[in-house]
């Protein structure tokens, strides 16, 4: 009987199965491969011919991500040049004119934009609040798409209940697992059919590469859409993502410990009107998070007393924390969701997603929590009166 290895062991060792003679999987920096012989191994059921289709370095990463997401050998795993490239290929592979896509209003703004554009081509799009998703699944639903933990309000979906409803009505459930990562949650283990990650964020973890991953069951046609759209991950980028994934568990556990500490401190600060972090009992989805997650993640949001002016002034006064639109890296980053998402979301959509003008999102990195708290406090001192 083969011994079952742990998360970090899989993250490090799984890629070596392709080329056991190399401790570090090499970068296959090539566009083409010799025409295969009959004995040549297949990649995703196809001969290795062209790096727009497949590449050994990319395959090594895909095998690692699959091992971290699921033990189901029937699952497929694909790496993309971005999370949106992965979502696009998945949508195109599952939806056609007459299909019905049900998604949460709290999904990433560009995912919402993509869905709205699909409506132009005959796909029926139904957008509801996250807490209405389960009741909105019907026999007409083709696909359900949601984020396990929403951005930026950090609402956690009751995945087992949603998956049960989707199974009952034969709807394909795809979940964006970016904020939770396989460290804290594995969607396929709870009944989802596909798990998507913007690997740019926590998986790569160093703010130096753009990438996405899709792991799922019954998604073999995603390979064909990736080939047609040209969204496969570059081999050098795949190397960088895999290097980051090796330390994923260590980073996430350290970052979310700091995030919980900061969230607790801010909840007691009278200059902060609201703190959104699923690890706090005050969060509206704390019970669901406690029930299904292994950890609460490294992102929190908070509303500063005042409005947009105070929120933006607060960010300008930060010394250590950087103002930038991403998350999940070693550096702590802060952003103003209402401004960042305002270009692709209407005021009504922002309100529906729970995004106020005073809301600030903080992605906690690997700096010492005490230093981050000092930075937040000194910025608040300059902007908001107790």
PLY file of the C-alpha trace (Angstrom):
ply
format ascii 1.0
element vertex 386
property float x
property float y
property float z
element edge 385
property int vertex1
property int vertex2
end_header
0.00 0.00 0.00
1.43 3.36 -1.05
1.84 5.84 1.78
-0.25 9.02 1.50
2.01 12.06 1.74
1.26 15.45 3.27
0.42 18.75 1.56
3.90 20.28 1.48
5.50 16.98 0.46
3.18 16.81 -2.54
3.93 20.43 -3.40
7.65 19.65 -3.55
7.83 16.05 -4.79
4.96 15.60 -7.25
6.66 17.38 -10.16
9.68 15.08 -9.96
7.59 12.21 -11.31
8.03 13.63 -14.84
11.83 13.79 -14.78
13.15 11.87 -11.76
16.75 12.57 -12.84
16.34 16.27 -11.98
15.66 17.55 -8.46
14.21 20.75 -9.93
12.00 20.27 -13.03
13.79 21.98 -15.94
12.32 24.80 -17.99
11.45 23.47 -21.44
11.91 26.77 -23.27
10.76 25.53 -26.64
7.83 26.22 -28.95
7.84 22.85 -30.71
8.64 19.17 -30.19
9.65 16.45 -32.69
6.75 14.57 -34.24
5.92 11.86 -31.70
6.36 8.16 -32.28
3.67 5.61 -31.47
5.49 4.86 -28.22
5.63 8.50 -27.06
3.59 9.22 -23.91
0.46 11.33 -24.27
-0.10 14.60 -22.40
-3.76 15.25 -21.53
-4.60 12.52 -24.03
-2.69 14.19 -26.85
0.83 13.82 -28.30
3.33 16.49 -27.25
3.74 18.73 -30.31
3.46 22.43 -29.61
3.83 24.57 -26.49
0.56 26.36 -27.16
-1.01 22.97 -26.42
1.24 21.44 -23.77
4.71 21.78 -22.29
6.56 19.49 -19.84
7.33 22.35 -17.41
3.67 23.35 -17.42
2.63 19.72 -17.01
4.85 19.39 -13.94
3.00 22.31 -12.33
-0.39 20.92 -13.38
0.42 17.61 -11.70
1.38 19.39 -8.49
-1.79 21.50 -8.38
-3.93 18.44 -9.07
-2.26 16.57 -6.20
-2.94 19.49 -3.85
-6.59 19.86 -4.91
-7.79 16.25 -5.08
-6.90 12.56 -4.83
-9.30 11.73 -7.67
-7.23 10.37 -10.55
-10.06 11.14 -13.00
-9.60 14.88 -12.47
-7.90 17.03 -15.10
-5.57 19.92 -14.31
-4.71 22.86 -16.57
-2.47 25.90 -16.09
-3.18 29.26 -17.71
-1.58 32.64 -18.26
-4.05 34.14 -15.76
-7.02 33.21 -13.63
-9.33 34.93 -16.11
-7.89 32.85 -18.96
-8.83 29.74 -16.99
-12.32 31.00 -16.17
-12.89 32.00 -19.81
-11.89 28.57 -21.12
-14.07 26.85 -18.52
-17.09 29.03 -19.35
-16.68 28.49 -23.10
-16.37 24.73 -22.61
-19.55 24.44 -20.53
-21.89 27.15 -21.82
-23.67 27.61 -25.15
-26.67 29.59 -26.41
-29.61 28.66 -24.20
-27.44 27.65 -21.22
-28.12 29.28 -17.85
-25.21 30.60 -15.78
-25.96 31.34 -12.14
-23.33 33.33 -10.29
-22.87 35.28 -7.10
-22.93 39.08 -7.24
-19.76 39.00 -5.12
-17.52 37.39 -7.73
-14.50 39.21 -9.17
-15.62 42.19 -11.24
-14.08 40.90 -14.49
-15.75 37.52 -14.01
-19.02 39.41 -13.79
-18.11 41.37 -16.92
-17.29 38.15 -18.78
-20.65 36.68 -17.77
-22.50 39.79 -18.93
-20.72 39.59 -22.29
-21.72 35.94 -22.66
-25.32 37.10 -22.39
-24.85 38.79 -25.78
-24.33 35.33 -27.31
-27.44 33.68 -25.94
-26.28 32.54 -22.49
-28.85 33.30 -19.80
-27.08 34.98 -16.87
-28.64 35.12 -13.42
-26.77 37.15 -10.78
-27.88 36.81 -7.15
-26.44 37.56 -3.73
-24.18 34.85 -2.37
-26.63 33.88 0.35
-29.33 33.36 -2.31
-27.30 30.99 -4.49
-28.57 27.74 -3.02
-32.24 28.68 -3.35
-31.65 29.94 -6.91
-30.40 26.64 -8.36
-33.13 25.06 -10.51
-33.51 22.38 -13.15
-32.76 25.08 -15.75
-29.33 25.90 -14.25
-26.40 24.75 -16.39
-23.51 26.12 -14.34
-23.08 27.76 -10.95
-20.03 29.93 -10.36
-19.04 31.45 -7.03
-16.02 32.28 -4.91
-15.48 30.11 -1.85
-14.53 33.32 -0.04
-15.76 36.48 -1.72
-13.71 39.53 -2.58
-13.58 41.89 -0.71
-16.27 41.11 1.89
-14.83 37.64 2.65
-18.22 35.93 2.74
-17.84 32.14 2.80
-20.23 30.01 0.76
-21.81 26.93 2.36
-20.19 24.73 -0.28
-21.52 21.31 0.83
-25.11 22.59 0.78
-24.62 24.33 -2.58
-22.93 21.24 -4.05
-25.78 19.01 -2.91
-28.33 21.28 -4.62
-26.24 21.40 -7.81
-25.91 17.61 -7.86
-29.67 17.23 -7.43
-30.35 19.45 -10.45
-27.33 18.31 -12.50
-25.77 21.78 -12.50
-21.99 22.10 -12.93
-20.53 23.80 -9.82
-17.29 25.73 -10.36
-15.66 27.54 -7.45
-12.96 30.20 -7.35
-10.65 29.03 -4.57
-8.14 31.90 -4.80
-8.68 33.41 -1.34
-8.83 30.07 0.48
-6.26 28.08 -1.56
-5.98 24.27 -1.28
-4.31 24.84 2.10
-7.61 25.87 3.66
-10.20 24.29 1.38
-10.48 21.74 -1.43
-13.67 22.34 -3.45
-13.70 18.96 -5.19
-13.72 17.19 -1.82
-16.96 19.00 -0.98
-18.81 18.19 -4.18
-17.74 20.94 -6.60
-16.84 19.90 -10.14
-14.08 22.46 -10.72
-11.69 24.52 -8.61
-10.14 27.68 -10.05
-7.20 29.63 -8.66
-5.68 32.89 -9.72
-2.19 31.50 -9.18
-0.86 35.05 -9.46
-1.93 35.41 -5.84
-1.16 32.92 -3.05
-0.04 29.96 -5.16
2.88 31.80 -6.75
3.04 34.09 -3.76
5.73 36.59 -4.76
3.94 39.15 -6.97
6.25 38.30 -9.88
4.12 36.20 -12.23
0.62 36.08 -13.71
-1.01 32.64 -13.81
-4.17 30.63 -13.24
-5.15 27.01 -12.66
-8.27 24.93 -13.21
-8.66 21.46 -11.70
-11.86 19.52 -12.17
-13.93 16.57 -13.26
-15.53 16.39 -16.72
-13.49 19.35 -17.96
-11.42 17.70 -20.70
-12.80 20.14 -23.30
-11.10 22.97 -21.40
-7.86 21.75 -23.00
-9.27 22.41 -26.47
-10.47 25.90 -25.53
-7.10 26.71 -23.99
-5.45 25.65 -27.25
-7.82 27.79 -29.35
-7.63 30.87 -27.13
-3.88 30.57 -26.59
-4.09 30.91 -22.83
-1.57 28.27 -21.74
0.97 29.31 -19.12
4.49 30.16 -20.29
7.07 27.52 -19.18
9.21 30.03 -17.29
6.12 31.35 -15.51
5.17 27.75 -14.67
8.60 27.30 -13.10
8.07 30.41 -10.95
4.60 29.32 -9.85
5.87 25.88 -8.84
8.71 27.44 -6.89
6.14 29.46 -4.99
3.80 26.53 -4.43
6.55 24.66 -2.57
6.21 27.15 0.31
2.45 27.72 -0.04
1.38 26.06 3.20
4.12 27.72 5.26
3.30 31.16 3.83
-0.47 30.90 4.13
-0.35 29.67 7.71
2.00 32.49 8.75
0.04 35.17 6.88
-3.35 34.13 8.19
-2.05 34.05 11.76
-1.01 37.69 11.34
-4.33 38.53 9.65
-6.31 37.18 12.60
-4.21 39.19 15.04
-4.67 42.39 13.03
-8.41 41.79 12.62
-8.87 41.39 16.37
-6.94 44.58 17.08
-8.88 46.62 14.52
-12.22 45.36 15.80
-11.45 47.09 19.10
-10.42 50.35 17.42
-13.17 53.01 17.63
-11.92 54.60 14.39
-12.94 51.47 12.51
-16.68 51.03 12.06
-16.56 47.46 10.75
-14.02 44.65 10.32
-14.71 41.86 7.85
-12.70 38.71 8.50
-14.28 35.23 8.60
-12.14 34.28 11.59
-14.03 36.78 13.75
-17.30 35.64 15.38
-18.81 38.96 14.25
-18.45 38.06 10.56
-21.82 37.07 9.03
-20.42 33.81 7.60
-18.16 32.88 10.53
-20.15 29.72 11.27
-19.83 28.46 7.69
-16.12 29.35 7.64
-15.51 27.55 10.92
-17.35 24.49 9.65
-15.71 24.04 6.23
-12.33 25.83 6.28
-9.02 24.74 7.78
-7.97 28.39 8.18
-9.48 31.82 7.59
-7.06 33.24 5.03
-4.74 36.23 4.89
-7.13 38.92 3.63
-9.32 41.22 5.71
-11.37 44.30 4.95
-12.43 47.15 7.19
-14.52 50.30 7.01
-12.92 53.50 8.27
-15.08 56.10 10.01
-15.97 58.66 7.39
-16.10 57.86 3.69
-14.05 57.64 0.54
-11.87 60.65 1.43
-10.80 59.12 4.75
-10.17 55.71 3.19
-7.96 57.10 0.43
-6.13 59.43 2.83
-5.46 56.50 5.15
-3.85 54.52 2.34
-1.66 57.45 1.32
-0.31 57.72 4.89
0.88 54.10 5.06
4.67 53.69 5.25
5.21 49.93 5.12
2.08 48.53 3.49
2.01 49.07 -0.28
-1.00 50.38 -2.22
-1.54 47.89 -5.05
-4.43 45.94 -6.61
-3.35 42.35 -6.00
-3.03 40.06 -2.97
-1.43 36.87 -1.70
2.23 37.89 -2.01
4.95 38.21 0.58
4.39 41.98 0.70
1.32 43.36 2.49
-0.92 45.26 0.08
-3.88 47.55 0.56
-6.48 48.76 -1.93
-9.78 50.66 -2.15
-12.34 48.28 -3.73
-14.93 50.93 -4.62
-12.37 52.79 -6.74
-10.69 49.68 -8.15
-13.91 47.93 -9.15
-15.87 51.05 -10.05
-14.73 50.96 -13.67
-16.27 47.54 -14.32
-19.13 47.55 -11.79
-22.09 49.92 -11.53
-23.02 51.61 -8.25
-25.89 49.15 -7.95
-23.52 46.20 -8.44
-21.08 47.62 -5.87
-23.91 47.98 -3.37
-25.14 44.47 -4.14
-21.62 43.17 -3.49
-21.46 44.98 -0.13
-18.68 47.37 -1.19
-18.93 50.75 0.54
-16.88 53.89 -0.18
-15.10 53.62 3.18
-14.07 49.97 2.71
-10.34 49.13 2.57
-8.98 45.67 1.72
-5.74 44.46 3.29
-3.77 41.46 2.05
-1.44 40.47 4.87
2.06 39.42 3.85
5.01 37.98 5.73
6.12 41.12 7.55
5.92 40.99 11.34
2.36 41.56 12.51
3.53 44.14 15.05
5.08 46.25 12.29
1.93 46.08 10.19
-0.20 47.11 13.16
2.14 50.04 13.84
1.79 51.17 10.23
-2.00 50.95 10.33
-2.19 52.81 13.64
0.09 55.66 12.57
-1.92 56.14 9.37
-5.19 56.15 11.29
-3.76 58.68 13.75
-3.19 61.13 10.90
-6.56 60.70 9.22
-9.32 59.69 11.64
-10.17 61.10 15.05
-11.16 58.58 17.73
0 1
1 2
2 3
3 4
4 5
5 6
6 7
7 8
8 9
9 10
10 11
11 12
12 13
13 14
14 15
15 16
16 17
17 18
18 19
19 20
20 21
21 22
22 23
23 24
24 25
25 26
26 27
27 28
28 29
29 30
30 31
31 32
32 33
33 34
34 35
35 36
36 37
37 38
38 39
39 40
40 41
41 42
42 43
43 44
44 45
45 46
46 47
47 48
48 49
49 50
50 51
51 52
52 53
53 54
54 55
55 56
56 57
57 58
58 59
59 60
60 61
61 62
62 63
63 64
64 65
65 66
66 67
67 68
68 69
69 70
70 71
71 72
72 73
73 74
74 75
75 76
76 77
77 78
78 79
79 80
80 81
81 82
82 83
83 84
84 85
85 86
86 87
87 88
88 89
89 90
90 91
91 92
92 93
93 94
94 95
95 96
96 97
97 98
98 99
99 100
100 101
101 102
102 103
103 104
104 105
105 106
106 107
107 108
108 109
109 110
110 111
111 112
112 113
113 114
114 115
115 116
116 117
117 118
118 119
119 120
120 121
121 122
122 123
123 124
124 125
125 126
126 127
127 128
128 129
129 130
130 131
131 132
132 133
133 134
134 135
135 136
136 137
137 138
138 139
139 140
140 141
141 142
142 143
143 144
144 145
145 146
146 147
147 148
148 149
149 150
150 151
151 152
152 153
153 154
154 155
155 156
156 157
157 158
158 159
159 160
160 161
161 162
162 163
163 164
164 165
165 166
166 167
167 168
168 169
169 170
170 171
171 172
172 173
173 174
174 175
175 176
176 177
177 178
178 179
179 180
180 181
181 182
182 183
183 184
184 185
185 186
186 187
187 188
188 189
189 190
190 191
191 192
192 193
193 194
194 195
195 196
196 197
197 198
198 199
199 200
200 201
201 202
202 203
203 204
204 205
205 206
206 207
207 208
208 209
209 210
210 211
211 212
212 213
213 214
214 215
215 216
216 217
217 218
218 219
219 220
220 221
221 222
222 223
223 224
224 225
225 226
226 227
227 228
228 229
229 230
230 231
231 232
232 233
233 234
234 235
235 236
236 237
237 238
238 239
239 240
240 241
241 242
242 243
243 244
244 245
245 246
246 247
247 248
248 249
249 250
250 251
251 252
252 253
253 254
254 255
255 256
256 257
257 258
258 259
259 260
260 261
261 262
262 263
263 264
264 265
265 266
266 267
267 268
268 269
269 270
270 271
271 272
272 273
273 274
274 275
275 276
276 277
277 278
278 279
279 280
280 281
281 282
282 283
283 284
284 285
285 286
286 287
287 288
288 289
289 290
290 291
291 292
292 293
293 294
294 295
295 296
296 297
297 298
298 299
299 300
300 301
301 302
302 303
303 304
304 305
305 306
306 307
307 308
308 309
309 310
310 311
311 312
312 313
313 314
314 315
315 316
316 317
317 318
318 319
319 320
320 321
321 322
322 323
323 324
324 325
325 326
326 327
327 328
328 329
329 330
330 331
331 332
332 333
333 334
334 335
335 336
336 337
337 338
338 339
339 340
340 341
341 342
342 343
343 344
344 345
345 346
346 347
347 348
348 349
349 350
350 351
351 352
352 353
353 354
354 355
355 356
356 357
357 358
358 359
359 360
360 361
361 362
362 363
363 364
364 365
365 366
366 367
367 368
368 369
369 370
370 371
371 372
372 373
373 374
374 375
375 376
376 377
377 378
378 379
379 380
380 381
381 382
382 383
383 384
384 385
